[in-house]
Amino acid sequence: MLQSLRQSNLATAVLTFEPLPREFFQTSLAAPRLSSLREKIDALRHYDVDQIYCLPFDQALARLSAEDFITRILVQRLQCRFLVVGHDFRFGAARRGDLEMLQHFGRQYGFAVMEQPAFSLDGQRVSSTGIRAALLAGNLDQARHWLGRPYTLCGKIVHGDHLGRELGFPTANIPLNRRPVPVKGIFAGRLHSPQGSWIAAISIGLRPTVGGKQMVLEAHCLDADSPDLYGQRVQVELHQQLRHEEKYPDLDALKAAIARDIINTRRFFAEHP
């Protein structure tokens, strides 16, 4: 498909929304995102995409009729000539817009429309719902198979309460309080930064042993020579869930659990180099 567009001298573009429509309408009831807007843009950079358009999804856009979405957004603003949509794509106020409407207006305004069928692997339909379910169940192999890559979280390293350093396990901290994620627990993974990459024992959760109230990602990088990562954007890959998050009776019990997590992280990567 991209090759045919290139031969037609058409720029390839992706149109997305922020927030996602389901987040706008369902607020706190919306399913956790697989990726933030920044992560989505970073992922698209690996593909042959010329432009990314992000429409703010607000009340005005929610009230926009399907017909006006086509004429104002697709025709006038984007000057669309070839459009690819998912097999279950709906748009416009009350979700009135569908493939048939797009094809009708396409004939009128001179753009072609192609429906992308559902994608399947091993006889199973790949969907964001299925990937979230795999992540929630700790089945990172299944999620990786469907995503085509390890599940990754990105964010900026901030100063924490330095408890990890006091316990003897300094961590790189990424706050997640503004973003619900579909994973929780202790993981073996990798942290990639501008300064280097390391295997890491990773915790995602509330830190119940120390009375934590907000979701945070903490990565203890193994064999790292005390890198200063504060303020840097990093990528954290999750490769294996080691255990669920637990509340321990005291800090000594927590330290012992972290020590076991580090041993298990090393063991995992020794077996999966």
Rosetta silent file (secondary structure, phi, psi, omega in degrees, C-alpha in Angstrom):
SEQUENCE: MLQSLRQSNLATAVLTFEPLPREFFQTSLAAPRLSSLREKIDALRHYDVDQIYCLPFDQALARLSAEDFITRILVQRLQCRFLVVGHDFRFGAARRGDLEMLQHFGRQYGFAVMEQPAFSLDGQRVSSTGIRAALLAGNLDQARHWLGRPYTLCGKIVHGDHLGRELGFPTANIPLNRRPVPVKGIFAGRLHSPQGSWIAAISIGLRPTVGGKQMVLEAHCLDADSPDLYGQRVQVELHQQLRHEEKYPDLDALKAAIARDIINTRRFFAEHP
SCORE:     score description
SCORE:     0.000 S_00000001
   1 L     0.000  -49.824  179.805    0.000    0.000    0.000 S_00000001
   2 H   -61.752  -35.425  179.681    2.727    2.486    0.989 S_00000001
   3 H   -64.262  -42.064  178.972    4.635    1.609   -2.174 S_00000001
   4 H   -65.271  -34.834  176.730    1.634    2.439   -4.364 S_00000001
   5 H   -66.851  -41.286  178.269    1.245    5.764   -2.556 S_00000001
   6 H   -60.325  -41.976 -179.564    4.910    6.568   -3.138 S_00000001
   7 H   -65.531  -23.866  177.335    4.506    5.811   -6.830 S_00000001
   8 L   -90.453    3.806 -179.559    1.615    8.281   -6.894 S_00000001
   9 L    60.016   32.365  176.121    3.795   10.953   -5.249 S_00000001
  10 L   -99.778  136.845  174.304    1.376   11.185   -2.320 S_00000001
  11 L   -72.421  141.417  176.189    2.631   11.905    1.181 S_00000001
  12 L   -92.598  134.768 -176.588    1.681    9.271    3.753 S_00000001
  13 E  -139.418  151.321  175.280    0.024   10.628    6.884 S_00000001
  14 E  -117.407  132.380  177.252   -1.531    9.278   10.076 S_00000001
  15 E  -108.909  126.644  178.922   -4.483   11.004   11.726 S_00000001
  16 E  -135.680  176.126 -176.527   -5.020   10.492   15.457 S_00000001
  17 E  -128.253  151.389  175.722   -6.886   12.150   18.311 S_00000001
  18 E  -144.868  117.508   -2.250   -5.925   13.432   21.762 S_00000001
  19 L   -70.763  172.639  175.153   -7.490   12.454   24.045 S_00000001
  20 L   -65.608  146.928 -178.401   -8.836    9.298   22.468 S_00000001
  21 H   -51.884  -41.581 -178.794  -12.602    9.496   21.840 S_00000001
  22 H   -65.313  -31.197  177.211  -13.348    6.755   24.390 S_00000001
  23 H   -70.556  -36.287  179.553  -11.361    8.703   26.999 S_00000001
  24 H   -65.324  -43.338 -175.406  -13.330   11.857   26.229 S_00000001
  25 H   -84.584  -33.664 -173.886  -16.697   10.133   26.594 S_00000001
  26 H  -102.406   -9.626 -178.630  -15.919    7.587   29.309 S_00000001
  27 H    45.591 -115.549 -173.706  -13.320    9.579   31.329 S_00000001
  28 H   -70.383  -14.022 -179.156  -12.148    7.354   34.198 S_00000001
  29 H   -86.702   -7.709 -178.649  -13.993    4.300   32.851 S_00000001
  30 L   -66.675  147.363  178.758  -11.946    4.166   29.647 S_00000001
  31 L   -65.190  148.941  178.090   -9.607    1.208   29.222 S_00000001
  32 L   -58.786  144.668  178.437   -5.912    1.871   29.915 S_00000001
  33 L   -73.716  147.259  169.527   -3.934    2.999   26.902 S_00000001
  34 L   -78.084  -29.370 -179.640   -1.365    0.749   25.321 S_00000001
  35 L  -150.478  147.349  173.816    0.692    3.832   24.438 S_00000001
  36 L   -77.541  171.758  177.850    0.732    7.533   25.158 S_00000001
  37 H   -59.705  -43.015  179.951    0.655   10.072   22.336 S_00000001
  38 H   -62.860  -42.456  179.097    4.432   10.513   22.602 S_00000001
  39 H   -65.828  -36.942  178.144    5.003    6.750   22.482 S_00000001
  40 H   -63.450  -44.557  179.434    2.693    6.449   19.482 S_00000001
  41 H   -63.987  -42.681  178.544    4.637    9.144   17.629 S_00000001
  42 H   -60.373  -40.826 -179.635    7.962    7.508   18.531 S_00000001
  43 H   -66.988  -39.400 -178.701    6.707    4.161   17.208 S_00000001
  44 H   -67.604  -22.551  178.679    5.462    5.669   13.950 S_00000001
  45 L   -65.118  -18.807  178.865    8.905    7.133   13.288 S_00000001
  46 L   -81.659   -3.310 -178.025   10.092    3.584   12.586 S_00000001
  47 L  -117.199  172.261 -173.676    7.720    3.367    9.624 S_00000001
  48 L   -84.327   67.459 -178.257    7.472    5.131    6.285 S_00000001
  49 L  -116.011  128.494 -178.135    5.206    7.956    7.474 S_00000001
  50 L   -84.519  -39.832 -173.253    5.710   11.526    6.289 S_00000001
  51 E  -140.235  148.500  174.639    3.294   13.387    8.542 S_00000001
  52 E  -125.552  124.303  178.290    1.330   12.829   11.753 S_00000001
  53 E  -109.785  132.046  179.117   -1.792   14.886   12.428 S_00000001
  54 E  -121.592  116.564  178.175   -3.269   15.062   15.922 S_00000001
  55 E   -94.810  126.583  173.658   -6.759   16.502   16.358 S_00000001
  56 E   -65.286  121.699 -179.866   -7.735   17.723   19.837 S_00000001
  57 L   -89.796  106.578 -178.727  -10.871   15.756   20.706 S_00000001
  58 L  -131.705 -171.195 -177.501  -13.181   18.226   22.466 S_00000001
  59 H   -61.180  -38.469 -179.698  -16.878   19.076   22.574 S_00000001
  60 H   -62.856  -43.667  179.335  -16.720   20.849   19.222 S_00000001
  61 H   -70.480  -36.697  179.389  -15.218   17.814   17.503 S_00000001
  62 H   -63.444  -31.818 -179.618  -17.579   15.444   19.332 S_00000001
  63 H   -86.248  -10.277 -176.469  -20.568   17.430   17.975 S_00000001
  64 L   -67.081  128.181 -179.622  -19.196   17.606   14.436 S_00000001
  65 L   -67.866  158.608  178.709  -21.372   15.643   12.041 S_00000001
  66 H   -60.396  -39.574  179.011  -19.857   12.857    9.985 S_00000001
  67 H   -63.094  -43.285  179.701  -20.540   14.838    6.799 S_00000001
  68 H   -69.704  -32.420  176.213  -18.767   17.925    8.162 S_00000001
  69 H   -60.901  -41.821  179.654  -15.849   15.798    9.375 S_00000001
  70 H   -66.094  -50.772 -174.375  -15.331   14.615    5.809 S_00000001
  71 H   -71.607  -43.114 -175.811  -15.655   17.998    4.144 S_00000001
  72 H   -79.093  -44.777 -174.032  -13.890   20.142    6.739 S_00000001
  73 H   -87.457  -57.616 -173.080  -11.173   17.784    7.999 S_00000001
  74 H   -72.352  -42.861 -174.006  -10.475   15.252    5.262 S_00000001
  75 H   -86.385  -56.780 -172.729  -11.156   17.378    2.183 S_00000001
  76 H   -75.174  -45.885 -174.809  -10.444   21.010    3.099 S_00000001
  77 H   -84.956  -43.741 -175.058   -7.711   20.679    5.739 S_00000001
  78 L   -96.594  -14.385 -178.961   -5.948   17.445    4.800 S_00000001
  79 L    50.454   50.015 -174.887   -6.717   17.428    1.050 S_00000001
  80 L   -64.404  138.085  176.335   -7.085   13.674    1.267 S_00000001
  81 L  -120.428  -23.640  179.394   -6.611   11.632   -1.911 S_00000001
  82 E  -148.982  124.425 -173.293   -6.406    8.077   -0.525 S_00000001
  83 E  -123.159  132.993  176.011   -7.837    7.003    2.814 S_00000001
  84 E  -117.434  126.381  179.823   -7.308    3.774    4.757 S_00000001
  85 E  -130.188  156.800  177.180   -9.634    2.993    7.687 S_00000001
  86 E   -68.539  162.626 -174.153  -10.128    0.008    9.970 S_00000001
  87 L   -66.944  -21.329 -178.949  -12.871   -2.495    9.294 S_00000001
  88 L  -116.007   25.282 -175.208  -14.988   -1.224   12.208 S_00000001
  89 L   -68.056  130.974  173.104  -14.222    2.502   11.868 S_00000001
  90 L  -132.566  150.005 -176.386  -16.999    4.893   12.899 S_00000001
  91 E  -155.478  167.893  178.533  -16.802    8.680   13.137 S_00000001
  92 L    83.241  167.266 -179.857  -18.803   11.856   13.545 S_00000001
  93 H   -55.279  135.527 -179.159  -21.538   12.797   16.005 S_00000001
  94 H    60.994   17.693  177.598  -23.477    9.722   17.191 S_00000001
  95 H    55.148   40.402 -177.122  -20.961    7.592   15.213 S_00000001
  96 L   -77.756  -24.576 -177.146  -23.043    8.020   12.050 S_00000001
  97 E   -77.725  139.838  178.749  -20.084    7.923    9.675 S_00000001
  98 L  -147.069 -173.282 -177.607  -18.971    4.604    8.229 S_00000001
  99 H   -60.638  -43.229 -178.267  -17.175    3.099    5.243 S_00000001
 100 H   -60.627  -40.905  178.485  -20.168    3.473    2.928 S_00000001
 101 H   -65.917  -41.974  178.583  -20.432    7.194    3.683 S_00000001
 102 H   -61.144  -41.993 -179.902  -16.699    7.674    3.116 S_00000001
 103 H   -66.134  -38.469  177.932  -16.906    5.918   -0.235 S_00000001
 104 H   -61.730  -49.858  179.940  -19.904    8.036   -1.259 S_00000001
 105 H   -70.088  -29.780  177.427  -18.151   11.294   -0.431 S_00000001
 106 H   -61.173  -41.354  177.381  -14.921    9.981   -1.920 S_00000001
 107 H   -64.408  -33.715 -178.998  -16.586    9.674   -5.307 S_00000001
 108 H   -74.670  -39.609 -174.126  -17.867   13.224   -4.952 S_00000001
 109 H  -105.330    0.170  172.412  -14.590   14.815   -3.808 S_00000001
 110 L    84.220   35.473  171.979  -12.093   12.637   -5.618 S_00000001
 111 L  -126.999  144.738  179.123  -10.477   10.465   -2.940 S_00000001
 112 E   -90.119  154.128 -178.737  -10.296    6.696   -2.798 S_00000001
 113 E  -129.551  131.443  176.958  -11.137    4.700    0.334 S_00000001
 114 E  -123.839  134.440  177.342   -9.697    1.340    1.374 S_00000001
 115 E   -92.818  125.660  176.411  -10.915   -0.758    4.307 S_00000001
 116 E   -86.559  115.380 -178.569   -8.156   -2.451    6.313 S_00000001
 117 L   -69.019  164.948  176.772   -9.443   -5.883    7.359 S_00000001
 118 L   -59.598  143.429 -178.065   -8.895   -7.293   10.825 S_00000001
 119 L  -100.406  133.011 -177.567   -5.368   -8.618   11.343 S_00000001
 120 E  -125.069  147.449  172.659   -4.901  -12.164   12.619 S_00000001
 121 E  -131.556  131.993  179.153   -1.967  -14.186   13.912 S_00000001
 122 L    53.045   36.023  177.393   -2.115  -17.927   14.496 S_00000001
 123 L    78.897    5.852  179.910   -5.824  -17.848   13.774 S_00000001
 124 E  -115.371  138.035  178.327   -6.534  -15.185   16.416 S_00000001
 125 E   -73.229  126.347  179.126   -7.703  -11.645   15.737 S_00000001
 126 L   -84.694  128.782 -178.824   -5.167   -9.120   17.018 S_00000001
 127 L  -148.604  159.440  176.498   -6.770   -6.240   18.911 S_00000001
 128 H   -63.478  -34.168  177.892   -5.892   -3.675   21.546 S_00000001
 129 H   -62.553  -43.860  179.297   -8.401   -5.391   23.855 S_00000001
 130 H   -66.921  -37.793  178.535   -6.585   -8.704   23.480 S_00000001
 131 H   -66.898  -42.106  176.967   -3.180   -7.121   24.025 S_00000001
 132 H   -60.913  -41.929  179.765   -4.411   -5.381   27.193 S_00000001
 133 H   -62.419  -41.214  178.255   -5.822   -8.676   28.454 S_00000001
 134 H   -63.466  -42.104 -179.917   -2.474  -10.400   27.852 S_00000001
 135 H   -65.605  -43.846  179.896   -0.615   -7.641   29.701 S_00000001
 136 H   -63.065  -31.494  179.144   -3.025   -7.712   32.644 S_00000001
 137 L   -83.953   -1.203 -178.642   -2.566  -11.484   32.859 S_00000001
 138 L    76.941   13.615 -179.639    1.224  -11.084   32.853 S_00000001
 139 L   -90.102   76.702 -176.292    1.482  -12.875   29.494 S_00000001
 140 H   -71.601  -26.367  176.534    4.190  -10.654   28.033 S_00000001
 141 H   -63.991  -44.427  178.551    5.138  -13.231   25.390 S_00000001
 142 H   -63.831  -44.282  179.056    1.644  -13.072   23.911 S_00000001
 143 H   -61.921  -41.666  179.264    1.628   -9.274   24.029 S_00000001
 144 H   -64.544  -41.086  179.923    5.050   -9.154   22.383 S_00000001
 145 H   -60.727  -43.595 -177.997    3.943  -11.568   19.652 S_00000001
 146 H   -75.584  -35.703  179.104    0.919   -9.436   18.809 S_00000001
 147 H   -76.586  -26.907 -174.232    2.737   -6.099   19.083 S_00000001
 148 L    82.681   11.247 -178.826    5.778   -7.287   17.148 S_00000001
 149 L  -167.179  163.773  174.877    8.034   -5.881   19.876 S_00000001
 150 L   -64.254  147.254  175.230    8.368   -5.917   23.670 S_00000001
 151 E   -66.461  130.675 -171.167    5.768   -3.835   25.491 S_00000001
 152 E  -128.897  138.931  172.456    7.468   -0.520   26.223 S_00000001
 153 E  -116.705  140.212  179.781    6.765    2.440   28.485 S_00000001
 154 E  -120.830  154.403  177.377    8.460    5.805   28.005 S_00000001
 155 E   176.759  175.307 -178.387    8.859    8.738   30.315 S_00000001
 156 E   -99.805  132.488 -179.672   11.101   11.309   31.912 S_00000001
 157 L   -71.740  130.480  179.891   13.230   10.370   34.916 S_00000001
 158 E  -124.286  165.684  174.713   12.409   12.440   38.007 S_00000001
 159 L   -73.714  132.457  174.835   13.741   12.652   41.552 S_00000001
 160 L  -102.073 -152.916  179.032   11.939   10.294   43.922 S_00000001
 161 L   -91.560    4.951  176.840   12.176    9.973   47.694 S_00000001
 162 L    62.424   19.760  178.251   15.553    8.180   47.328 S_00000001
 163 H   -64.949  -39.374  179.104   14.233    5.239   49.344 S_00000001
 164 H   -57.981  -41.208  178.486   15.693    2.813   46.808 S_00000001
 165 H   -64.883  -39.986  178.826   19.157    4.278   47.315 S_00000001
 166 H   -64.876  -32.170  178.857   18.751    4.010   51.089 S_00000001
 167 H   -81.000   -8.381 -178.989   17.797    0.354   50.687 S_00000001
 168 L    94.835   10.078 -179.579   20.843   -0.244   48.512 S_00000001
 169 L  -132.773   76.328 -178.886   18.920   -0.469   45.235 S_00000001
 170 L   -60.319  141.807 -176.096   18.904    2.966   43.508 S_00000001
 171 L  -127.822  153.009  167.558   16.156    3.318   40.925 S_00000001
 172 E   -91.147  126.351 -171.214   15.246    5.458   37.953 S_00000001
 173 E  -110.133  130.465  175.465   11.743    6.778   38.641 S_00000001
 174 E  -124.109  113.326  179.560    9.022    7.570   36.090 S_00000001
 175 E   -69.404  141.700 -179.489    5.738    8.892   37.537 S_00000001
 176 L  -123.523   15.402 -172.323    2.587    7.325   36.057 S_00000001
 177 L   -66.243  -23.806  179.396   -0.052    9.183   38.061 S_00000001
 178 L   -94.008    4.907 -172.417   -1.453   10.976   34.981 S_00000001
 179 L  -146.297  104.258  174.389   -1.586    7.822   32.900 S_00000001
 180 L   -66.554  137.994 -179.136   -3.250    4.499   33.755 S_00000001
 181 L  -121.106  153.638 -175.542   -1.257    1.602   32.331 S_00000001
 182 L   -86.458   18.472  179.694   -2.380   -1.982   31.638 S_00000001
 183 L  -134.186  150.962  177.234    0.441   -3.569   33.659 S_00000001
 184 L  -159.169  134.988  179.751    1.280   -3.814   37.337 S_00000001
 185 E   138.975 -159.304 -177.758    3.837   -5.849   39.228 S_00000001
 186 E  -114.666  133.921 -170.203    7.544   -6.666   39.187 S_00000001
 187 E  -135.543  153.764  164.424    9.295   -7.327   35.880 S_00000001
 188 E   -95.165  131.102 -176.576   12.591   -8.217   34.244 S_00000001
 189 E  -159.467 -163.594  178.826   13.268   -5.744   31.470 S_00000001
 190 E  -132.860  143.638  173.895   15.597   -3.292   29.829 S_00000001
 191 E  -113.378  126.808  178.645   16.055    0.447   30.197 S_00000001
 192 E  -112.717  127.948 -179.585   17.275    2.407   27.164 S_00000001
 193 E  -135.990  169.210  174.969   18.597    5.935   27.629 S_00000001
 194 L   -60.918  -20.107 -178.186   20.787    8.377   25.685 S_00000001
 195 L   -92.383  -12.461 -178.961   23.657    7.222   27.941 S_00000001
 196 E   151.456 -178.098 -179.794   23.244    3.507   27.356 S_00000001
 197 E  -128.591  143.180 -178.654   21.077    0.440   27.890 S_00000001
 198 E  -142.473  149.897  166.978   20.919   -1.907   30.864 S_00000001
 199 E   -72.553  152.143 -172.357   18.931   -4.903   32.012 S_00000001
 200 E  -150.583  147.403  167.095   16.789   -3.879   34.960 S_00000001
 201 E   -90.855  123.802 -167.491   14.511   -5.133   37.707 S_00000001
 202 E  -122.144  133.448  176.172   11.376   -3.023   37.267 S_00000001
 203 E  -115.876  131.849  175.180    8.511   -2.264   39.623 S_00000001
 204 E  -127.671  115.347 -178.513    5.212   -0.766   38.434 S_00000001
 205 E   166.461 -159.329 -174.210    2.661   -0.009   41.113 S_00000001
 206 L   -97.662   -7.284 -176.158    1.755    1.922   44.246 S_00000001
 207 L    57.498   62.476 -173.840    4.591    0.714   46.543 S_00000001
 208 H   -63.431  -26.856 -178.612    2.180   -0.442   49.296 S_00000001
 209 H   -62.922  -31.386 -178.332    4.965   -1.316   51.768 S_00000001
 210 H  -108.809   17.490  175.121    5.880    2.381   52.081 S_00000001
 211 L    71.747   31.901  179.980    2.318    3.719   51.798 S_00000001
 212 L   -64.871  145.473 -178.159    2.536    4.879   48.193 S_00000001
 213 L  -116.781  -14.327 -177.175   -0.531    6.633   46.781 S_00000001
 214 L  -125.071  147.184  177.907    0.417    7.168   43.124 S_00000001
 215 L   -67.289  135.289  179.013    1.445    4.786   40.383 S_00000001
 216 E  -145.137  147.707  172.605    5.148    4.907   39.629 S_00000001
 217 E  -103.709  125.924  177.285    7.610    2.957   37.511 S_00000001
 218 E  -122.895  126.904 -179.197   10.933    2.240   39.229 S_00000001
 219 E  -120.224  118.868  174.181   13.793    0.607   37.345 S_00000001
 220 E   -95.971  106.815 -176.274   16.887   -0.684   39.134 S_00000001
 221 E   -77.959  127.015 -179.513   19.522   -0.917   36.401 S_00000001
 222 L   -86.491  140.729  177.040   21.894   -3.831   36.856 S_00000001
 223 L    60.342   27.110  177.273   25.633   -3.364   36.269 S_00000001
 224 L   -94.029  137.558 -177.992   25.139    0.365   35.635 S_00000001
 225 L   -88.704   63.112  176.234   27.957    2.680   36.643 S_00000001
 226 L    47.086   56.455  179.014   25.719    5.189   38.477 S_00000001
 227 L   -69.452  142.591  176.537   24.382    6.981   35.366 S_00000001
 228 L   -91.001  100.046 -174.385   22.804   10.394   35.947 S_00000001
 229 L  -103.860    1.911 -175.157   19.465    9.987   34.157 S_00000001
 230 L   -59.535  131.449  179.180   17.483   12.786   35.815 S_00000001
 231 L    84.868   -6.108 -178.283   15.476   14.781   33.291 S_00000001
 232 L   -92.226  146.073  172.260   16.126   12.321   30.468 S_00000001
 233 E   -84.846  130.514 -178.636   13.452   10.518   28.468 S_00000001
 234 E  -128.161  162.693  173.642   14.007    6.773   28.582 S_00000001
 235 E  -114.109  133.467 -179.364   12.347    3.668   27.205 S_00000001
 236 E  -119.959  113.212  178.325   11.589    0.754   29.513 S_00000001
 237 E   -92.326  136.820  176.071   10.927   -2.631   27.907 S_00000001
 238 E  -104.589  123.040 -176.673    9.092   -5.320   29.869 S_00000001
 239 E  -110.339  -31.516 -177.021   10.225   -8.864   29.048 S_00000001
 240 E  -154.642  130.461  173.204    9.012  -11.089   31.894 S_00000001
 241 E   -80.941  126.313 -178.470    6.692  -10.645   34.868 S_00000001
 242 E   -89.501  -39.589 -178.633    8.463  -11.936   37.970 S_00000001
 243 E  -169.658  173.579  174.059    5.696  -11.545   40.528 S_00000001
 244 L   -84.369  159.519  174.233    2.785   -9.401   41.649 S_00000001
 245 L   -68.275  138.358 -178.317    3.256   -6.317   43.783 S_00000001
 246 L  -132.348  156.669  173.027    3.061   -7.157   47.492 S_00000001
 247 L  -101.286  121.160 -177.187    2.904   -5.343   50.806 S_00000001
 248 L  -100.340  156.212 -175.353    5.682   -6.499   53.150 S_00000001
 249 L   -69.209  -25.957 -179.016    5.675   -6.180   56.953 S_00000001
 250 L  -158.465  175.628 -176.220    8.877   -4.107   57.061 S_00000001
 251 H   -69.374  -30.415  177.958   11.737   -2.711   54.975 S_00000001
 252 H   -63.227  -41.402  177.838   13.985   -5.692   55.646 S_00000001
 253 H   -66.100  -36.658  177.039   11.431   -8.005   54.047 S_00000001
 254 H   -64.751  -43.373  178.789   11.153   -5.586   51.122 S_00000001
 255 H   -60.600  -41.074  179.302   14.944   -5.555   50.682 S_00000001
 256 H   -64.391  -38.759  179.305   15.013   -9.352   50.632 S_00000001
 257 H   -66.835  -41.300  178.955   12.279   -9.426   47.980 S_00000001
 258 H   -63.912  -40.570  178.366   14.138   -6.902   45.801 S_00000001
 259 H   -60.108  -39.906  177.018   17.327   -8.963   46.110 S_00000001
 260 H   -67.128  -37.498  178.413   15.400  -12.005   44.851 S_00000001
 261 H   -61.655  -39.340  179.563   13.961   -9.935   41.996 S_00000001
 262 H   -65.910  -43.076  177.105   17.482   -8.995   40.913 S_00000001
 263 H   -59.995  -44.746 -178.716   18.584  -12.631   40.991 S_00000001
 264 H   -69.039  -31.781  175.831   15.565  -13.644   38.935 S_00000001
 265 H   -65.872  -45.728  177.607   16.163  -10.801   36.466 S_00000001
 266 H   -61.352  -41.510 -179.022   19.734  -11.962   35.896 S_00000001
 267 H   -63.285  -42.582 -179.205   18.549  -15.535   35.533 S_00000001
 268 H   -60.858  -46.162 -176.201   15.930  -14.570   32.963 S_00000001
 269 H   -76.979  -22.146  171.867   18.384  -12.695   30.744 S_00000001
 270 H   -67.504  -34.698  179.379   21.011  -15.414   31.123 S_00000001
 271 H   -85.742  -18.956 -179.843   18.422  -17.818   29.719 S_00000001
 272 L  -131.085   68.918 -176.362   17.132  -15.295   27.142 S_00000001
 273 L   -67.053    0.000    0.000   20.212  -13.360   25.944 S_00000001
